[in-house]
Amino acid sequence: EISNRIYSDLVLLEAAQILFVEHHIKRIQLKMSNHAGNDLIVIDKDNKEIKGEAFNTAPSFFQIKMRKELGKLKNEPNGIIAFNESAVSVKNSVFLERKKIEYPNIVFIECKI
């Protein structure tokens, strides 16, 4: 469990870098380790707050974990989900593409950790 939390924190750090470089956000708050609430809160270039979740998982648990994290953001107008790229198997890539269509308001970030 501890190693998984460390890898989830690495996902958070890479997601922050990607958000600053590719999405030109103003500010980000990361909740490292095992704290309650959203894993990240972003203030975008238009001063809008966007909540997000981050996780590290094995390919066999990817779909379960993704559904859980999407559920946390269901009442948000926008959201961010960051995850480890190594969890996206061929089967999971089809699932992920469907979720991107189903949730166009969510930014999905694949992190290479």
matplotlib code that plots the C-alpha trace (Angstrom):
import matplotlib.pyplot as plt

x = [0.0, 2.8, 4.5, 1.3, 0.7, 4.3, 3.5, 0.2, 2.2, 4.5, 1.5, 0.3, 3.7, 3.8, 0.2, 1.1, 3.9, 1.7, -1.0, 1.4, 3.0, 0.1, -2.9, -1.3, -2.9, -2.2, -2.0, -2.4, -2.8, -1.7, -2.8, 0.1, 0.0, -3.3, -5.4, -9.2, -10.7, -9.7, -6.1, -5.6, -7.3, -6.4, -7.0, -7.1, -6.2, -9.8, -9.6, -12.0, -11.4, -11.2, -11.0, -9.1, -8.1, -4.9, -4.1, -1.6, -3.0, -2.3, -4.0, -6.3, -7.8, -7.8, -11.4, -12.7, -10.5, -11.4, -15.1, -14.6, -12.7, -15.2, -17.9, -16.1, -16.3, -19.9, -21.3, -18.4, -18.7, -15.1, -12.5, -9.1, -8.1, -4.4, -3.2, -0.2, 0.2, 1.4, -2.2, -3.5, -3.5, -5.1, -8.4, -8.2, -7.4, -10.8, -12.4, -10.6, -11.5, -15.2, -14.9, -13.3, -16.4, -18.8, -17.1, -16.0, -15.7, -12.9, -9.3, -7.6, -3.8, -1.6, 1.5, 4.8, 6.1]
y = [0.0, 2.4, 1.9, 2.4, 5.7, 6.8, 5.9, 7.8, 10.8, 10.5, 10.5, 13.7, 15.4, 14.5, 15.5, 18.9, 19.3, 18.3, 20.7, 23.7, 23.0, 21.8, 23.4, 26.7, 26.7, 29.4, 27.4, 23.9, 22.4, 18.8, 16.6, 14.2, 11.0, 9.8, 12.9, 13.1, 15.2, 15.8, 14.9, 18.1, 21.4, 23.6, 27.2, 27.5, 30.4, 31.8, 31.6, 28.6, 25.9, 22.4, 19.4, 16.2, 12.8, 10.8, 7.1, 4.4, 0.9, -2.4, -3.0, -5.5, -2.9, 0.1, 0.0, -0.4, 2.4, 4.7, 4.2, 5.1, 8.3, 9.4, 8.9, 11.4, 14.0, 13.3, 16.6, 18.7, 20.8, 19.9, 17.6, 16.0, 12.4, 11.4, 7.9, 5.7, 5.0, 1.4, 0.6, 1.1, -2.3, -2.9, -3.8, -0.8, 1.6, 0.8, 1.4, 4.7, 5.9, 5.2, 7.1, 10.1, 10.3, 9.7, 12.4, 15.2, 17.6, 15.5, 15.9, 12.5, 12.6, 9.5, 9.8, 8.0, 7.1]
z = [0.0, 0.8, -2.5, -4.4, -2.6, -3.5, -7.2, -7.0, -5.7, -8.7, -11.0, -9.2, -9.8, -13.5, -13.9, -12.5, -14.9, -17.9, -16.7, -16.5, -19.8, -22.0, -20.4, -19.2, -15.8, -13.2, -10.0, -8.7, -5.2, -4.8, -1.9, -1.5, 0.5, 1.9, 2.6, 2.2, -0.6, -4.2, -5.1, -7.0, -7.5, -10.4, -11.1, -14.9, -17.1, -16.8, -13.0, -12.9, -10.2, -11.6, -9.2, -10.1, -9.0, -9.6, -9.2, -9.9, -10.5, -12.2, -15.6, -14.0, -11.7, -14.1, -15.1, -11.6, -10.4, -13.3, -12.7, -9.0, -9.8, -12.4, -9.8, -7.5, -10.3, -11.6, -10.1, -11.3, -14.5, -15.4, -14.0, -14.3, -13.9, -14.0, -14.0, -14.8, -18.5, -17.7, -16.6, -20.1, -21.8, -25.2, -23.5, -21.2, -24.1, -25.7, -22.3, -21.9, -25.4, -24.5, -21.3, -23.1, -25.3, -22.4, -20.3, -22.6, -19.6, -18.1, -19.0, -18.9, -18.3, -18.9, -16.8, -17.7, -14.3]

ax = plt.figure().add_subplot(projection="3d")
ax.plot(x, y, z, "-o")
ax.set_aspect("equal")
plt.show()
